[in-house]
Amino acid sequence: MKPNVPPSELRDAIASLRPYFVRAGWFSVFSSLLILAPSGYMLEVYDRVVNTRNHTTLVMLTLLILGAYVVMEVLEWARSEVMRSASVELDRRLSGRIFGAIFDANLKRIPGGSQQPLNDFRTVRDFLYSPALLAAMETPIALVMMVLLFMISPWLGWAALVFGVIQVAVAWFNERATKPLLMKANGSAIAAQQYADGALRNAEVIESMGMLRDTHRLWQRKQRDFLRFQALASERAGGFQALAKLVQNILGSLLLGLACWLLLRNQLNGGGGMMIVASILGGRMLAPLVQVVTQWQSVVNVRDAWMRLDQLLMSLPAQAPGMALPEPRGALLVEQLFASAPGNPNQILRGVAFALAPGEALAVVGPSASGKTTLARMLVGLWPAAGGKVRLDGADVHTWSKSELGPYVGYLPQGVELFEGTLAENIARFGEVDMAKVEAAARMVGLHDFILSLPHGYDNPVGADGARLSGGQRQRVGLARALYGNPVFVVLDEPNSSLDEQGDAALAQAILAAKARGTTFVIMTHRTSVLAVVDKLLVLRDGLQQIFGPRDEVIAALNKANQQAQQAASGQIVPAATAVAAS
């Protein structure tokens, strides 16, 4: 193993399934050996029954072969169920890890932050009980068949070996011919699916501006690429599948003819009955390879899915559990913070530094693209810092386990995202619903009366992405979610962008009530209505901290600077609130 390269979690998870593979392998051995039972039955009928004309022997032999068929089918069923259980165990071991990796990839803006890894994992998981893998388990029995052919006659064994090599060559050429096309087909299918998902998310924009025809045309182009590559791959694979079956059929007849020739020369061990046995053994020897060639597209699909999934897990190694930290009180310290979006070297924040005591509220103002949203993400630990630290009670917020820190933090992003479920579930963050806390959070943002007016109250579904609510209602639900459970640190990014005057008043009252309990607030805003309830003010411009301090001092400084600029230009003076908003 190369140094500094983490071990493959996917490979380790598959290795842990070894007991399942061993059990399924033994079932394959006995099931494949029972395939020889019909040959034995045929030989015994010709040898014993036909010559002796004994009806009892015929009945007993028939009962034995019927029992063998039943046992063989039971073994096949048991093998399939064992591998299905292996797939369930693999899902139990890795599904949560992959789900978390998708979120990490999305936050860090690297490939894999979509639904595709879940599809890849399903492909890998389902392959465990696929016909291709079950056929591969029968490969050792093919060697047994070859040994039996050598025992009947070395000529038969060598003939079977030559055809086995030919069959392997067919599989190799099939791989070479179809792999590039199948990889392109898979890539095109993923691109078409992602484009369709994006179009569905923007259905209102597409419909309102008549973009459906052009959107469909672009999707259809990607879909046609997928279908074209898949058709070419299927065409080539179909030819190799036919060739593989042809080789299998030729071998069966060739061994029958060769065995007859050897019998005429008195060189066939076991007598004339071995002619039929040799033909059956030859066909069974090549059967696993033929099955693998026939199912080759599934082999290529699982290989590509494995590579993508393995790369995702290796690029986002699982975090070791850290030492448990005491409950935070809400003391915030930002130390010379430099930040950039993941995957983008351009710095968005440069040298931002400030501190807040528990129970203080800070408003961050500045023009668009000044870095307010980036600062909000840094404060709750979504992105790693390029320099400096964000500390809550002295601990680095980014490295703090979110499962431990989360209940003490409230966050409202600029784009409010609600999840399909009830209002109560969304407010309670989809944890255990404490109705007393849910109602308290809803009352704080003035949402309680509205919820009671709904047909099902707090059990009313919000729909996919909160589609059953208006923009202002979604924002209030997001605010209630951020304040649920009385967190000690709350970050609100444009919390009143969709609120009316009544909503603004409810937000201000909620902030004052939470501050009284010791909650620390950081509020990114363009609107001045929230300034009345904050203690400090931070002005950002182009990612640089312009001024930070007590609210009244900052407003006075901004007002003075604005007055001087206005007097120099036209002698006019603007109010302080306008000066802050313009900042």
DRENVEXSE-918897 format. One record per residue (C-alpha): residue number from 1; x, y, z. Coordinates in nm, 3 decimals. Example, Ala and Ser with C-alpha at 12.3 -4.5 7.8 and 13.67 -1.06 7.14 Angstrom:
BEGIN
1  1.230  -0.450  0.780;
2  1.367  -0.106  0.714;
This chain:
BEGIN
1  0.000  0.000  0.000;
2  0.128  0.347  -0.085;
3  0.222  0.566  0.213;
4  -0.026  0.832  0.325;
5  -0.303  0.665  0.125;
6  -0.600  0.573  0.346;
7  -0.725  0.216  0.326;
8  -1.026  0.150  0.110;
9  -1.335  0.150  0.330;
10  -1.531  -0.016  0.053;
11  -1.280  -0.298  0.018;
12  -1.268  -0.345  0.395;
13  -1.647  -0.359  0.411;
14  -1.654  -0.626  0.138;
15  -1.378  -0.820  0.317;
16  -1.588  -0.823  0.634;
17  -1.853  -1.017  0.439;
18  -1.617  -1.314  0.400;
19  -1.837  -1.551  0.609;
20  -2.124  -1.491  0.367;
21  -1.903  -1.561  0.066;
22  -1.771  -1.882  0.227;
23  -2.121  -2.014  0.295;
24  -2.240  -1.922  -0.053;
25  -1.927  -2.083  -0.199;
26  -2.000  -2.415  -0.029;
27  -2.359  -2.403  -0.151;
28  -2.222  -2.342  -0.502;
29  -1.990  -2.644  -0.475;
30  -2.261  -2.889  -0.372;
31  -2.517  -2.742  -0.612;
32  -2.275  -2.769  -0.904;
33  -2.178  -3.124  -0.817;
34  -2.545  -3.219  -0.814;
35  -2.562  -3.102  -1.175;
36  -2.384  -3.432  -1.255;
37  -2.681  -3.625  -1.111;
38  -2.875  -3.636  -1.442;
39  -2.570  -3.789  -1.612;
40  -2.547  -4.052  -1.341;
41  -2.919  -4.119  -1.368;
42  -2.890  -4.167  -1.743;
43  -2.598  -4.407  -1.710;
44  -2.769  -4.612  -1.441;
45  -3.091  -4.636  -1.642;
46  -2.903  -4.761  -1.949;
47  -2.682  -4.994  -1.748;
48  -2.914  -5.133  -1.482;
49  -3.274  -5.082  -1.587;
50  -3.252  -5.150  -1.962;
51  -3.038  -5.459  -1.916;
52  -3.219  -5.604  -1.613;
53  -3.571  -5.473  -1.695;
54  -3.617  -5.414  -1.321;
55  -3.905  -5.175  -1.253;
56  -3.814  -5.131  -0.885;
57  -3.467  -5.009  -0.976;
58  -3.618  -4.758  -1.220;
59  -3.855  -4.625  -0.953;
60  -3.578  -4.591  -0.695;
61  -3.341  -4.421  -0.939;
62  -3.619  -4.182  -1.041;
63  -3.694  -4.094  -0.680;
64  -3.324  -4.034  -0.619;
65  -3.289  -3.800  -0.915;
66  -3.604  -3.610  -0.814;
67  -3.460  -3.569  -0.464;
68  -3.135  -3.446  -0.615;
69  -3.325  -3.186  -0.818;
70  -3.507  -3.065  -0.506;
71  -3.184  -3.042  -0.306;
72  -3.013  -2.859  -0.593;
73  -3.288  -2.597  -0.614;
74  -3.290  -2.554  -0.234;
75  -2.913  -2.498  -0.243;
76  -2.954  -2.241  -0.522;
77  -3.220  -2.060  -0.321;
78  -3.009  -2.073  -0.004;
79  -2.705  -1.936  -0.188;
80  -2.907  -1.646  -0.326;
81  -3.052  -1.569  0.017;
82  -2.707  -1.576  0.179;
83  -2.577  -1.321  -0.071;
84  -2.890  -1.113  -0.030;
85  -2.821  -1.108  0.345;
86  -2.464  -1.002  0.261;
87  -2.603  -0.705  0.066;
88  -2.820  -0.608  0.365;
89  -2.515  -0.626  0.592;
90  -2.316  -0.412  0.350;
91  -2.596  -0.157  0.352;
92  -2.597  -0.155  0.731;
93  -2.223  -0.096  0.744;
94  -2.185  0.170  0.476;
95  -2.515  0.345  0.398;
96  -2.480  0.597  0.680;
97  -2.117  0.664  0.596;
98  -2.198  0.724  0.228;
99  -2.493  0.945  0.317;
100  -2.264  1.157  0.533;
101  -1.993  1.166  0.265;
102  -2.245  1.305  0.015;
103  -2.323  1.592  0.252;
104  -1.952  1.656  0.312;
105  -1.889  1.660  -0.063;
106  -2.176  1.902  -0.111;
107  -2.048  2.134  0.160;
108  -1.693  2.122  0.022;
109  -1.818  2.157  -0.335;
110  -1.631  1.855  -0.466;
111  -1.766  1.584  -0.700;
112  -2.000  1.343  -0.524;
113  -2.236  1.587  -0.358;
114  -2.540  1.450  -0.539;
115  -2.763  1.146  -0.548;
116  -2.519  0.957  -0.774;
117  -2.316  0.793  -0.491;
118  -2.640  0.644  -0.354;
119  -2.713  0.500  -0.699;
120  -2.356  0.368  -0.717;
121  -2.388  0.207  -0.376;
122  -2.713  0.041  -0.479;
123  -2.536  -0.097  -0.789;
124  -2.254  -0.242  -0.576;
125  -2.494  -0.378  -0.316;
126  -2.728  -0.542  -0.567;
127  -2.435  -0.700  -0.751;
128  -2.372  -0.925  -0.451;
129  -2.665  -1.145  -0.551;
130  -2.653  -1.084  -0.925;
131  -2.632  -1.373  -1.178;
132  -2.282  -1.261  -1.280;
133  -2.135  -1.298  -0.930;
134  -2.322  -1.620  -0.860;
135  -2.185  -1.760  -1.187;
136  -1.833  -1.655  -1.088;
137  -1.873  -1.858  -0.769;
138  -1.914  -2.169  -0.983;
139  -1.576  -2.120  -1.152;
140  -1.391  -2.360  -0.915;
141  -1.636  -2.633  -1.016;
142  -1.534  -2.576  -1.377;
143  -1.187  -2.695  -1.276;
144  -1.342  -3.009  -1.125;
145  -1.521  -3.074  -1.452;
146  -1.192  -3.037  -1.640;
147  -1.018  -3.283  -1.406;
148  -1.296  -3.536  -1.466;
149  -1.252  -3.495  -1.842;
150  -0.880  -3.561  -1.808;
151  -0.963  -3.876  -1.608;
152  -1.191  -3.997  -1.886;
153  -0.925  -3.918  -2.147;
154  -0.636  -3.669  -2.167;
155  -0.751  -3.586  -2.521;
156  -1.087  -3.471  -2.385;
157  -0.921  -3.272  -2.108;
158  -0.686  -3.089  -2.347;
159  -0.970  -3.013  -2.586;
160  -1.177  -2.866  -2.302;
161  -0.878  -2.664  -2.184;
162  -0.825  -2.514  -2.531;
163  -1.190  -2.413  -2.553;
164  -1.172  -2.271  -2.201;
165  -0.884  -2.049  -2.312;
166  -1.088  -1.944  -2.615;
167  -1.379  -1.857  -2.388;
168  -1.152  -1.646  -2.166;
169  -1.024  -1.471  -2.479;
170  -1.384  -1.397  -2.581;
171  -1.444  -1.240  -2.239;
172  -1.125  -1.034  -2.270;
173  -1.212  -0.905  -2.618;
174  -1.564  -0.830  -2.494;
175  -1.412  -0.617  -2.218;
176  -1.185  -0.431  -2.459;
177  -1.463  -0.364  -2.706;
178  -1.738  -0.256  -2.468;
179  -1.560  -0.087  -2.176;
180  -1.505  0.258  -2.339;
181  -1.859  0.268  -2.474;
182  -2.017  0.162  -2.146;
183  -1.813  0.421  -1.954;
184  -1.929  0.692  -2.194;
185  -2.287  0.567  -2.168;
186  -2.273  0.578  -1.787;
187  -2.125  0.928  -1.795;
188  -2.393  1.049  -2.034;
189  -2.667  0.890  -1.823;
190  -2.540  1.067  -1.511;
191  -2.517  1.399  -1.696;
192  -2.872  1.361  -1.831;
193  -3.007  1.275  -1.486;
194  -2.833  1.570  -1.321;
195  -2.961  1.806  -1.590;
196  -3.317  1.673  -1.545;
197  -3.294  1.718  -1.166;
198  -3.177  2.077  -1.213;
199  -3.460  2.148  -1.455;
200  -3.719  2.012  -1.213;
201  -3.581  2.229  -0.932;
202  -3.630  2.534  -1.154;
203  -3.967  2.435  -1.299;
204  -4.130  2.770  -1.218;
205  -3.861  2.970  -1.399;
206  -3.873  2.737  -1.701;
207  -4.250  2.752  -1.727;
208  -4.289  3.126  -1.667;
209  -4.034  3.226  -1.933;
210  -4.122  2.961  -2.191;
211  -3.791  2.776  -2.159;
212  -3.940  2.425  -2.163;
213  -3.876  2.352  -2.531;
214  -3.509  2.456  -2.519;
215  -3.457  2.283  -2.185;
216  -3.608  1.963  -2.322;
217  -3.390  1.991  -2.632;
218  -3.071  2.012  -2.425;
219  -3.181  1.721  -2.205;
220  -3.271  1.516  -2.511;
221  -2.924  1.576  -2.656;
222  -2.763  1.431  -2.344;
223  -3.014  1.145  -2.340;
224  -2.943  1.063  -2.706;
225  -2.572  1.044  -2.630;
226  -2.646  0.793  -2.355;
227  -2.873  0.584  -2.579;
228  -2.624  0.592  -2.866;
229  -2.330  0.473  -2.657;
230  -2.544  0.212  -2.486;
231  -2.674  0.082  -2.820;
232  -2.321  0.051  -2.960;
233  -2.203  -0.128  -2.646;
234  -2.503  -0.362  -2.652;
235  -2.444  -0.435  -3.019;
236  -2.084  -0.535  -2.959;
237  -2.164  -0.721  -2.638;
238  -2.442  -0.912  -2.816;
239  -2.194  -1.038  -3.074;
240  -1.955  -1.163  -2.806;
241  -2.242  -1.322  -2.613;
242  -2.343  -1.514  -2.925;
243  -1.981  -1.616  -2.979;
244  -1.950  -1.737  -2.619;
245  -2.260  -1.956  -2.653;
246  -2.134  -2.084  -2.988;
247  -1.805  -2.191  -2.831;
248  -1.997  -2.368  -2.553;
249  -2.221  -2.555  -2.797;
250  -1.930  -2.650  -3.023;
251  -1.736  -2.787  -2.727;
252  -2.027  -3.009  -2.622;
253  -2.061  -3.161  -2.968;
254  -1.685  -3.177  -3.022;
255  -1.633  -3.369  -2.700;
256  -1.912  -3.608  -2.794;
257  -1.754  -3.675  -3.135;
258  -1.402  -3.695  -2.991;
259  -1.519  -3.935  -2.719;
260  -1.683  -4.155  -2.984;
261  -1.359  -4.157  -3.187;
262  -1.166  -4.256  -2.875;
263  -1.421  -4.528  -2.799;
264  -1.375  -4.674  -3.147;
265  -1.002  -4.683  -3.077;
266  -1.061  -4.838  -2.732;
267  -0.901  -4.534  -2.563;
268  -1.204  -4.407  -2.369;
269  -1.206  -4.488  -1.997;
270  -1.543  -4.597  -1.861;
271  -1.703  -4.729  -2.177;
272  -1.959  -4.587  -2.415;
273  -2.159  -4.404  -2.150;
274  -1.868  -4.167  -2.100;
275  -1.938  -4.012  -2.441;
276  -2.254  -3.846  -2.309;
277  -2.089  -3.764  -1.977;
278  -1.797  -3.593  -2.153;
279  -2.034  -3.379  -2.359;
280  -2.226  -3.270  -2.047;
281  -1.908  -3.200  -1.849;
282  -1.771  -2.981  -2.129;
283  -2.086  -2.772  -2.146;
284  -2.096  -2.730  -1.769;
285  -1.729  -2.637  -1.757;
286  -1.785  -2.335  -1.981;
287  -2.125  -2.237  -1.837;
288  -1.990  -1.993  -1.571;
289  -1.778  -1.808  -1.828;
290  -2.071  -1.786  -2.068;
291  -2.289  -1.645  -1.791;
292  -2.027  -1.383  -1.701;
293  -1.994  -1.276  -2.066;
294  -2.372  -1.253  -2.096;
295  -2.391  -1.035  -1.785;
296  -2.084  -0.829  -1.873;
297  -2.266  -0.496  -1.877;
298  -2.356  -0.540  -1.511;
299  -1.990  -0.622  -1.439;
300  -1.878  -0.298  -1.608;
301  -2.149  -0.097  -1.430;
302  -2.050  -0.224  -1.087;
303  -1.682  -0.167  -1.160;
304  -1.745  0.197  -1.256;
305  -1.974  0.245  -0.955;
306  -1.709  0.091  -0.728;
307  -1.440  0.327  -0.857;
308  -1.655  0.639  -0.812;
309  -1.769  0.532  -0.467;
310  -1.423  0.431  -0.352;
311  -1.279  0.761  -0.473;
312  -1.548  0.956  -0.285;
313  -1.486  0.772  0.043;
314  -1.109  0.805  0.012;
315  -1.131  1.178  -0.065;
316  -1.353  1.230  0.241;
317  -1.212  0.999  0.512;
318  -1.433  0.932  0.813;
319  -1.364  1.164  1.102;
320  -1.243  0.999  1.420;
321  -1.466  1.079  1.719;
322  -1.314  1.368  1.913;
323  -1.310  1.435  2.281;
324  -1.647  1.539  2.419;
325  -1.660  1.911  2.499;
326  -1.868  2.086  2.766;
327  -2.187  2.265  2.670;
328  -2.108  2.603  2.511;
329  -2.220  2.926  2.676;
330  -2.210  3.136  2.359;
331  -1.880  3.326  2.382;
332  -1.773  3.386  2.021;
333  -1.420  3.472  1.909;
334  -1.320  3.525  1.544;
335  -0.942  3.537  1.501;
336  -0.803  3.699  1.185;
337  -1.036  3.492  0.966;
338  -0.945  3.428  0.603;
339  -1.191  3.223  0.399;
340  -1.259  3.106  0.046;
341  -1.519  2.879  -0.106;
342  -1.412  2.512  -0.115;
343  -1.233  2.437  -0.440;
344  -1.183  2.807  -0.517;
345  -0.850  2.969  -0.421;
346  -0.990  3.325  -0.437;
347  -1.026  3.461  -0.085;
348  -1.368  3.600  0.009;
349  -1.291  3.708  0.367;
350  -0.958  3.864  0.461;
351  -0.859  3.926  0.820;
352  -1.201  3.950  0.987;
353  -1.169  3.961  1.367;
354  -1.420  4.033  1.645;
355  -1.555  3.891  1.970;
356  -1.899  3.861  2.129;
357  -1.991  3.784  2.487;
358  -2.284  3.551  2.568;
359  -2.613  3.731  2.518;
360  -2.479  3.989  2.271;
361  -2.622  4.043  1.924;
362  -2.419  4.153  1.624;
363  -2.552  4.282  1.292;
364  -2.325  4.238  0.990;
365  -2.398  4.485  0.710;
366  -2.243  4.558  0.377;
367  -2.320  4.560  0.006;
368  -2.384  4.246  -0.198;
369  -2.078  4.022  -0.245;
370  -1.911  4.170  0.061;
371  -1.874  3.827  0.226;
372  -2.169  3.821  0.467;
373  -2.300  3.478  0.363;
374  -1.949  3.332  0.366;
375  -1.900  3.466  0.719;
376  -2.229  3.304  0.824;
377  -2.112  2.968  0.693;
378  -1.777  3.004  0.868;
379  -1.941  3.091  1.200;
380  -2.138  2.766  1.208;
381  -1.841  2.558  1.087;
382  -1.964  2.463  0.740;
383  -1.642  2.558  0.561;
384  -1.284  2.524  0.683;
385  -1.089  2.846  0.736;
386  -0.804  2.931  0.500;
387  -0.650  3.118  0.792;
388  -0.747  3.211  1.144;
389  -1.015  3.046  1.358;
390  -1.377  3.073  1.464;
391  -1.402  2.972  1.827;
392  -1.707  2.914  2.042;
393  -1.612  2.905  2.410;
394  -1.252  2.856  2.297;
395  -1.316  2.550  2.075;
396  -1.277  2.548  1.697;
397  -1.631  2.544  1.554;
398  -1.529  2.366  1.232;
399  -1.375  2.065  1.407;
400  -1.642  2.044  1.678;
401  -1.865  1.741  1.621;
402  -2.184  1.879  1.470;
403  -2.391  1.605  1.631;
404  -2.276  1.738  1.971;
405  -2.272  2.108  1.887;
406  -2.587  2.115  1.673;
407  -2.848  2.131  1.953;
408  -2.678  2.446  2.089;
409  -2.663  2.624  1.752;
410  -2.935  2.782  1.539;
411  -2.880  2.865  1.173;
412  -3.103  3.023  0.911;
413  -2.938  3.026  0.566;
414  -3.017  3.288  0.307;
415  -3.208  3.034  0.100;
416  -3.451  2.872  0.344;
417  -3.471  2.495  0.291;
418  -3.758  2.298  0.441;
419  -3.793  1.923  0.418;
420  -4.092  1.712  0.330;
421  -4.271  1.639  0.655;
422  -4.493  1.816  0.904;
423  -4.448  2.165  1.046;
424  -4.368  2.016  1.386;
425  -4.101  1.786  1.239;
426  -3.937  2.074  1.051;
427  -3.931  2.301  1.355;
428  -3.799  2.017  1.574;
429  -3.519  1.955  1.321;
430  -3.661  1.606  1.254;
431  -3.547  1.484  1.593;
432  -3.777  1.375  1.871;
433  -4.066  1.620  1.860;
434  -4.108  1.801  2.191;
435  -4.437  1.983  2.135;
436  -4.378  2.227  2.420;
437  -4.050  2.339  2.261;
438  -4.205  2.340  1.913;
439  -4.490  2.566  2.022;
440  -4.251  2.793  2.213;
441  -4.034  2.840  1.903;
442  -4.340  2.902  1.685;
443  -4.476  3.161  1.929;
444  -4.142  3.342  1.935;
445  -4.163  3.414  1.561;
446  -4.538  3.480  1.555;
447  -4.625  3.156  1.375;
448  -4.841  2.980  1.636;
449  -5.179  3.132  1.539;
450  -5.121  3.066  1.171;
451  -5.035  2.702  1.237;
452  -5.349  2.652  1.448;
453  -5.557  2.785  1.157;
454  -5.436  2.501  0.933;
455  -5.651  2.185  0.898;
456  -5.401  1.964  1.082;
457  -5.225  2.225  1.292;
458  -4.866  2.134  1.371;
459  -4.916  1.803  1.188;
460  -4.985  1.985  0.862;
461  -4.741  1.876  0.587;
462  -4.525  2.148  0.431;
463  -4.480  1.966  0.099;
464  -4.160  1.911  -0.094;
465  -3.922  2.204  -0.024;
466  -4.202  2.373  0.171;
467  -4.404  2.423  -0.147;
468  -4.734  2.455  0.043;
469  -4.613  2.765  0.227;
470  -4.548  3.119  0.107;
471  -4.198  3.266  0.111;
472  -4.263  3.457  0.433;
473  -4.416  3.151  0.601;
474  -4.119  2.936  0.501;
475  -3.883  3.195  0.646;
476  -4.074  3.201  0.975;
477  -4.065  2.822  0.996;
478  -3.690  2.840  0.932;
479  -3.658  3.099  1.211;
480  -3.857  2.878  1.448;
481  -3.628  2.585  1.359;
482  -3.320  2.799  1.431;
483  -3.460  2.902  1.772;
484  -3.592  2.555  1.866;
485  -3.460  2.430  2.198;
486  -3.320  2.769  2.305;
487  -2.975  2.745  2.140;
488  -2.688  2.950  2.285;
489  -2.553  3.068  1.948;
490  -2.769  3.167  1.650;
491  -2.660  3.284  1.304;
492  -2.928  3.438  1.080;
493  -2.851  3.520  0.717;
494  -3.102  3.777  0.588;
495  -3.374  3.656  0.828;
496  -3.626  3.927  0.733;
497  -3.582  3.931  0.355;
498  -3.931  3.780  0.304;
499  -4.102  3.914  0.616;
500  -4.366  4.185  0.630;
501  -4.385  4.452  0.898;
502  -4.557  4.217  1.142;
503  -4.291  3.953  1.078;
504  -4.015  4.209  1.135;
505  -4.167  4.296  1.473;
506  -4.195  3.927  1.567;
507  -3.830  3.871  1.470;
508  -3.716  4.163  1.684;
509  -3.913  4.036  1.983;
510  -3.773  3.685  1.935;
511  -3.416  3.817  1.933;
512  -3.476  4.024  2.247;
513  -3.633  3.729  2.431;
514  -3.349  3.492  2.334;
515  -3.084  3.750  2.426;
516  -3.240  3.778  2.771;
517  -3.173  3.405  2.817;
518  -2.808  3.449  2.713;
519  -2.826  3.358  2.343;
520  -2.558  3.511  2.121;
521  -2.676  3.635  1.779;
522  -2.500  3.718  1.454;
523  -2.739  3.860  1.194;
524  -2.648  3.930  0.832;
525  -2.888  4.190  0.696;
526  -2.954  4.453  0.434;
527  -3.256  4.592  0.619;
528  -3.222  4.840  0.904;
529  -3.524  4.724  1.109;
530  -3.319  4.469  1.300;
531  -3.056  4.723  1.408;
532  -3.269  4.837  1.701;
533  -3.216  4.506  1.888;
534  -2.843  4.447  1.827;
535  -2.556  4.551  2.051;
536  -2.274  4.565  1.800;
537  -2.228  4.634  1.433;
538  -1.977  4.499  1.180;
539  -1.938  4.655  0.836;
540  -1.792  4.440  0.556;
541  -1.686  4.552  0.211;
542  -1.512  4.330  -0.044;
543  -1.433  4.076  0.227;
544  -1.256  4.331  0.445;
545  -1.368  4.445  0.788;
546  -1.433  4.820  0.762;
547  -1.543  4.890  1.117;
548  -1.661  4.694  1.423;
549  -1.786  4.812  1.759;
550  -2.091  4.909  1.964;
551  -2.391  4.981  1.743;
552  -2.436  5.348  1.830;
553  -2.064  5.426  1.792;
554  -2.048  5.254  1.452;
555  -2.364  5.429  1.330;
556  -2.227  5.762  1.451;
557  -1.899  5.701  1.273;
558  -2.074  5.596  0.952;
559  -2.310  5.892  0.974;
560  -2.023  6.133  1.023;
561  -1.829  5.990  0.731;
562  -2.138  5.996  0.514;
563  -2.213  6.357  0.612;
564  -1.863  6.461  0.519;
565  -1.888  6.285  0.185;
566  -2.231  6.433  0.113;
567  -2.123  6.783  0.215;
568  -1.819  6.757  -0.005;
569  -2.039  6.647  -0.296;
570  -2.361  6.848  -0.260;
571  -2.396  6.972  0.094;
572  -2.676  6.723  0.172;
573  -2.691  6.506  0.482;
574  -2.857  6.162  0.492;
575  -2.993  5.984  0.800;
576  -2.773  5.737  0.985;
577  -2.998  5.443  0.899;
578  -2.958  5.523  0.530;
579  -2.583  5.546  0.574;
580  -2.573  5.200  0.733;
581  -2.790  5.048  0.462;
582  -2.573  5.203  0.192;
583  -2.263  5.055  0.354;
